[in-house]
Amino acid sequence: MNKPLYSIRMRARRQGQHLSGAERLSSLEEVEQLAADMVQRALHHARGRAESIELTIEQISAAEVERRPLPDLHTWLVGDYRQGRLAAAEILRRAGVAQGVIDGALSQIAGGAAPGAQTMRGAMLVDADSGQRLEPDQARGVRVSRMDLTEQARQQLDSELNRLGLNNTHVREALVLAAKVLSAPEIVAELCWSDDPDYTAGYVASVAQGYVRFPHLKPLGEERGGRAFFVRTEGSSLEGLIDYLQNRPILFDRIGRLHSARHWETYP
Ligand code: AMP
Protein backbone atom coordinates (compact mmCIF):
# COMPACT_ATOMS: atom_id res chain seq x y z
CA MET A 1 0.00 0.00 0.00
CA ASN A 2 2.80 2.42 0.89
CA LYS A 3 5.22 1.33 -1.78
CA PRO A 4 6.28 4.16 -4.09
CA LEU A 5 4.81 4.39 -7.59
CA TYR A 6 6.50 5.41 -10.80
CA SER A 7 5.20 7.86 -13.36
CA ILE A 8 6.17 6.77 -16.90
CA ARG A 9 5.76 9.18 -19.80
CA MET A 10 6.64 8.55 -23.43
CA ARG A 11 6.92 11.12 -26.25
CA ALA A 12 7.74 10.04 -29.78
CA ARG A 13 8.59 12.22 -32.77
CA ARG A 14 8.81 11.63 -36.52
CA GLN A 15 9.95 14.09 -39.19
CA GLY A 16 10.18 16.83 -36.61
CA GLN A 17 6.55 16.36 -35.54
CA HIS A 18 4.90 14.87 -32.48
CA LEU A 19 3.89 11.28 -33.30
CA SER A 20 2.66 9.62 -30.14
CA GLY A 21 2.60 9.91 -26.37
CA ALA A 22 1.53 7.83 -23.39
CA GLU A 23 1.40 8.21 -19.63
CA ARG A 24 0.94 5.63 -16.87
CA LEU A 25 1.49 5.16 -13.14
CA SER A 26 3.16 1.88 -12.27
CA SER A 27 4.47 -0.28 -9.45
CA LEU A 28 8.19 -1.03 -9.35
CA GLU A 29 7.51 -4.56 -10.64
CA GLU A 30 5.77 -3.28 -13.78
CA VAL A 31 7.96 -0.32 -14.78
CA GLU A 32 10.25 -2.17 -17.17
CA GLN A 33 7.46 -3.96 -19.01
CA LEU A 34 5.36 -0.79 -19.37
CA ALA A 35 8.36 1.16 -20.65
CA ALA A 36 9.04 -1.59 -23.22
CA ASP A 37 5.37 -1.56 -24.29
CA MET A 38 5.51 2.22 -24.81
CA VAL A 39 8.67 1.95 -26.93
CA GLN A 40 7.01 -0.74 -29.02
CA ARG A 41 3.95 1.45 -29.50
CA ALA A 42 6.12 4.34 -30.75
CA LEU A 43 7.94 2.09 -33.20
CA HIS A 44 4.70 0.66 -34.65
CA HIS A 45 2.44 3.69 -34.88
CA ALA A 46 -0.33 3.98 -37.50
CA ARG A 47 1.26 7.25 -38.72
CA GLY A 48 4.75 5.73 -39.12
CA ARG A 49 7.80 4.65 -37.13
CA ALA A 50 9.12 6.99 -34.43
CA GLU A 51 12.50 8.59 -35.18
CA SER A 52 13.09 9.71 -31.60
CA ILE A 53 11.57 8.46 -28.36
CA GLU A 54 11.81 10.18 -24.98
CA LEU A 55 10.96 8.20 -21.85
CA THR A 56 10.67 9.86 -18.43
CA ILE A 57 10.37 7.71 -15.33
CA GLU A 58 9.91 9.40 -11.95
CA GLN A 59 9.29 7.95 -8.52
CA ILE A 60 6.23 9.26 -6.66
CA SER A 61 5.57 8.71 -2.97
CA ALA A 62 2.40 6.70 -2.26
CA ALA A 63 1.21 9.39 0.16
CA GLU A 64 0.88 11.90 -2.71
CA VAL A 65 -1.52 9.70 -4.70
CA GLU A 66 -5.21 10.56 -4.58
CA ARG A 67 -7.89 7.90 -5.29
CA ARG A 68 -11.09 8.58 -7.20
CA PRO A 69 -13.84 6.81 -9.21
CA LEU A 70 -14.13 6.79 -13.00
CA PRO A 71 -17.09 8.55 -14.67
CA ASP A 72 -19.98 6.63 -16.27
CA LEU A 73 -19.60 5.75 -19.96
CA HIS A 74 -22.27 6.25 -22.65
CA THR A 75 -22.14 5.55 -26.39
CA TRP A 76 -24.43 7.34 -28.83
CA LEU A 77 -24.51 5.82 -32.31
CA VAL A 78 -24.26 8.35 -35.11
CA GLY A 79 -24.33 7.77 -38.88
CA ASP A 80 -21.19 9.75 -39.74
CA TYR A 81 -18.79 12.34 -38.35
CA ARG A 82 -21.01 15.27 -39.28
CA GLN A 83 -23.85 13.92 -37.18
CA GLY A 84 -21.27 13.02 -34.50
CA ARG A 85 -20.03 16.62 -34.30
CA LEU A 86 -23.59 17.97 -34.07
CA ALA A 87 -24.29 15.50 -31.27
CA ALA A 88 -21.03 16.36 -29.48
CA ALA A 89 -21.97 20.05 -29.73
CA GLU A 90 -25.33 19.34 -28.09
CA ILE A 91 -23.63 17.56 -25.16
CA LEU A 92 -21.17 20.46 -24.78
CA ARG A 93 -24.03 22.99 -24.81
CA ARG A 94 -25.79 21.08 -22.03
CA ALA A 95 -22.53 21.09 -20.09
CA GLY A 96 -22.58 24.90 -20.23
CA VAL A 97 -20.17 25.76 -23.06
CA ALA A 98 -21.26 28.71 -25.24
CA GLN A 99 -22.34 27.80 -28.81
CA GLY A 100 -19.76 30.03 -30.52
CA VAL A 101 -17.02 28.55 -28.33
CA ILE A 102 -18.08 25.01 -29.31
CA ASP A 103 -18.05 25.86 -33.03
CA GLY A 104 -14.63 27.47 -32.67
CA ALA A 105 -13.12 24.45 -30.89
CA LEU A 106 -14.57 21.97 -33.39
CA SER A 107 -13.10 23.86 -36.31
CA GLN A 108 -9.75 24.38 -34.59
CA ILE A 109 -9.35 20.65 -33.87
CA ALA A 110 -10.52 19.76 -37.38
CA GLY A 111 -8.07 22.18 -38.97
CA GLY A 112 -5.11 21.51 -36.62
CA ALA A 113 -5.06 23.70 -33.51
CA ALA A 114 -1.25 24.20 -33.38
CA PRO A 115 0.51 26.93 -35.39
CA GLY A 116 0.87 25.92 -39.06
CA ALA A 117 -2.41 23.92 -38.88
CA GLN A 118 -0.59 21.06 -37.12
CA THR A 119 -2.03 18.72 -34.51
CA MET A 120 -1.08 19.80 -30.98
CA ARG A 121 0.96 17.52 -28.70
CA GLY A 122 -1.42 18.15 -25.83
CA ALA A 123 -4.76 19.86 -25.23
CA MET A 124 -5.99 23.41 -25.77
CA LEU A 125 -7.38 25.19 -22.70
CA VAL A 126 -10.42 27.14 -23.89
CA ASP A 127 -12.39 29.67 -21.84
CA ALA A 128 -15.94 28.22 -21.88
CA ASP A 129 -17.55 31.67 -22.16
CA SER A 130 -15.19 33.74 -24.34
CA GLY A 131 -13.44 31.01 -26.37
CA GLN A 132 -10.06 32.52 -25.53
CA ARG A 133 -7.14 30.06 -25.76
CA LEU A 134 -5.41 29.99 -22.38
CA GLU A 135 -2.59 27.44 -22.77
CA PRO A 136 0.85 29.12 -22.69
CA ASP A 137 2.20 27.16 -25.69
CA GLN A 138 -0.21 26.52 -28.58
CA ALA A 139 1.95 23.79 -30.13
CA ARG A 140 2.51 21.78 -26.96
CA GLY A 141 -0.75 22.52 -25.17
CA VAL A 142 -1.24 20.88 -21.78
CA ARG A 143 -0.30 17.20 -21.41
CA VAL A 144 -2.29 15.45 -18.70
CA SER A 145 -0.12 12.97 -16.88
CA ARG A 146 0.28 10.87 -13.72
CA MET A 147 -3.02 9.00 -13.80
CA ASP A 148 -3.90 5.31 -14.00
CA LEU A 149 -6.20 2.54 -12.76
CA THR A 150 -5.64 0.29 -9.76
CA GLU A 151 -5.20 -3.37 -10.72
CA GLN A 152 -8.66 -4.22 -9.42
CA ALA A 153 -10.31 -1.35 -11.31
CA ARG A 154 -8.42 -2.36 -14.47
CA GLN A 155 -9.79 -5.90 -14.26
CA GLN A 156 -13.35 -4.66 -13.68
CA LEU A 157 -13.05 -2.17 -16.53
CA ASP A 158 -11.63 -4.81 -18.90
CA SER A 159 -14.53 -7.14 -18.25
CA GLU A 160 -17.19 -4.41 -18.61
CA LEU A 161 -15.60 -3.05 -21.80
CA ASN A 162 -15.39 -6.60 -23.18
CA ARG A 163 -19.10 -7.00 -22.55
CA LEU A 164 -19.69 -3.89 -24.69
CA GLY A 165 -17.12 -4.87 -27.36
CA LEU A 166 -15.10 -1.76 -26.50
CA ASN A 167 -12.00 -3.16 -24.84
CA ASN A 168 -9.28 -1.32 -26.74
CA THR A 169 -6.36 0.88 -25.69
CA HIS A 170 -7.99 4.04 -27.06
CA VAL A 171 -11.08 3.73 -24.87
CA ARG A 172 -9.24 2.57 -21.72
CA GLU A 173 -6.65 5.35 -21.87
CA ALA A 174 -9.08 8.09 -22.88
CA LEU A 175 -11.49 7.21 -20.08
CA VAL A 176 -8.71 7.49 -17.50
CA LEU A 177 -7.43 10.75 -19.02
CA ALA A 178 -10.94 12.24 -19.07
CA ALA A 179 -11.49 11.12 -15.47
CA LYS A 180 -8.44 13.06 -14.34
CA VAL A 181 -9.45 16.12 -16.39
CA LEU A 182 -12.97 16.10 -14.86
CA SER A 183 -11.52 15.91 -11.35
CA ALA A 184 -10.22 19.50 -11.68
CA PRO A 185 -12.91 21.94 -10.44
CA GLU A 186 -12.17 24.51 -13.18
CA ILE A 187 -13.08 22.06 -15.97
CA VAL A 188 -16.50 22.51 -17.60
CA ALA A 189 -16.11 19.79 -20.27
CA GLU A 190 -13.66 18.06 -22.60
CA LEU A 191 -13.87 17.35 -26.35
CA CYS A 192 -11.55 14.83 -28.04
CA TRP A 193 -10.92 12.91 -31.18
CA SER A 194 -7.81 10.92 -32.00
CA ASP A 195 -5.01 11.77 -34.42
CA ASP A 196 -4.79 8.07 -35.33
CA PRO A 197 -6.06 7.85 -38.96
CA ASP A 198 -7.65 4.42 -38.30
CA TYR A 199 -9.65 5.54 -35.25
CA THR A 200 -12.69 7.73 -35.94
CA ALA A 201 -14.36 7.70 -32.51
CA GLY A 202 -14.25 10.56 -30.05
CA TYR A 203 -15.97 11.83 -26.93
CA VAL A 204 -17.26 14.66 -24.84
CA ALA A 205 -16.80 14.41 -21.06
CA SER A 206 -18.43 16.47 -18.32
CA VAL A 207 -19.09 15.88 -14.63
CA ALA A 208 -22.89 15.82 -15.04
CA GLN A 209 -23.07 13.66 -18.19
CA GLY A 210 -19.96 11.46 -17.78
CA TYR A 211 -17.86 10.16 -20.65
CA VAL A 212 -20.00 10.30 -23.80
CA ARG A 213 -18.60 8.46 -26.85
CA PHE A 214 -19.48 8.79 -30.52
CA PRO A 215 -18.17 6.19 -33.01
CA HIS A 216 -17.53 8.94 -35.58
CA LEU A 217 -16.15 12.39 -34.88
CA LYS A 218 -13.86 12.47 -37.92
CA PRO A 219 -13.63 10.75 -41.32
CA LEU A 220 -11.54 7.57 -41.66
CA GLY A 221 -7.98 8.33 -42.81
CA GLU A 222 -7.92 11.83 -41.24
CA GLU A 223 -4.65 12.38 -39.35
CA ARG A 224 -5.67 15.51 -37.50
CA GLY A 225 -7.09 15.16 -34.01
CA GLY A 226 -6.92 16.94 -30.71
CA ARG A 227 -8.37 17.81 -27.36
CA ALA A 228 -10.04 20.91 -25.95
CA PHE A 229 -10.53 21.40 -22.20
CA PHE A 230 -13.24 24.02 -21.63
CA VAL A 231 -12.58 25.88 -18.41
CA ARG A 232 -13.85 28.59 -16.04
CA THR A 233 -10.94 29.91 -14.05
CA GLU A 234 -12.35 33.00 -12.28
CA GLY A 235 -11.15 33.01 -8.71
CA SER A 236 -8.55 30.31 -9.28
CA SER A 237 -5.17 30.27 -10.91
CA LEU A 238 -4.50 29.04 -14.43
CA GLU A 239 -0.99 27.98 -13.40
CA GLY A 240 -2.52 25.94 -10.56
CA LEU A 241 -4.86 24.16 -12.99
CA ILE A 242 -2.04 23.34 -15.42
CA ASP A 243 0.15 22.08 -12.58
CA TYR A 244 -2.73 19.88 -11.33
CA LEU A 245 -3.37 18.37 -14.78
CA GLN A 246 0.31 17.68 -15.43
CA ASN A 247 1.58 16.67 -12.03
CA ARG A 248 -1.07 15.60 -9.51
CA PRO A 249 -0.96 11.78 -9.26
CA ILE A 250 -4.40 10.11 -9.27
CA LEU A 251 -5.31 6.43 -9.24
CA PHE A 252 -8.85 5.47 -10.23
CA ASP A 253 -9.94 2.64 -8.00
CA ARG A 254 -13.64 2.26 -8.91
CA ILE A 255 -15.33 2.09 -12.29
CA GLY A 256 -18.56 3.91 -13.17
CA ARG A 257 -21.61 2.48 -14.96
CA LEU A 258 -20.93 1.43 -18.53
CA HIS A 259 -24.05 1.73 -20.67
CA SER A 260 -24.85 -0.14 -23.89
CA ALA A 261 -24.83 1.87 -27.13
CA ARG A 262 -28.00 3.75 -28.10
CA HIS A 263 -29.00 5.55 -31.29
CA TRP A 264 -28.55 9.33 -31.19
CA GLU A 265 -32.09 9.76 -32.55
CA THR A 266 -33.35 8.50 -29.15
CA TYR A 267 -31.27 11.00 -27.12
CA PRO A 268 -33.65 12.57 -24.57
P1 AMP B 1 -4.96 10.31 -28.97
O1 AMP B 1 -6.31 10.07 -28.38
O2 AMP B 1 -3.85 9.73 -28.18
O3 AMP B 1 -4.91 10.00 -30.44
O4 AMP B 1 -4.76 11.88 -28.84
C1 AMP B 1 -5.55 12.79 -29.54
C2 AMP B 1 -5.05 14.18 -29.29
O5 AMP B 1 -5.24 14.50 -27.91
C3 AMP B 1 -3.56 14.38 -29.54
O6 AMP B 1 -3.36 14.78 -30.86
C4 AMP B 1 -3.19 15.47 -28.58
O7 AMP B 1 -3.50 16.73 -29.16
C5 AMP B 1 -4.14 15.24 -27.43
N1 AMP B 1 -3.54 14.46 -26.33
C6 AMP B 1 -3.04 13.20 -26.38
N2 AMP B 1 -2.59 12.80 -25.17
C7 AMP B 1 -2.82 13.84 -24.32
C8 AMP B 1 -2.56 14.06 -22.94
N3 AMP B 1 -1.99 13.14 -22.16
N4 AMP B 1 -2.95 15.24 -22.41
C9 AMP B 1 -3.54 16.19 -23.19
N5 AMP B 1 -3.79 16.04 -24.48
C10 AMP B 1 -3.44 14.88 -25.06
Boltz pocket constraint, residues with backbone or C-beta under 6 A from the ligand:
constraints:
  - pocket:
      binder: B
      contacts: [[A, 21], [A, 23], [A, 119], [A, 120], [A, 121], [A, 122], [A, 123], [A, 142], [A, 143], [A, 144], [A, 145], [A, 174], [A, 177], [A, 192], [A, 193], [A, 194], [A, 195], [A, 196], [A, 225], [A, 226], [A, 227]]
      max_distance: 6.0
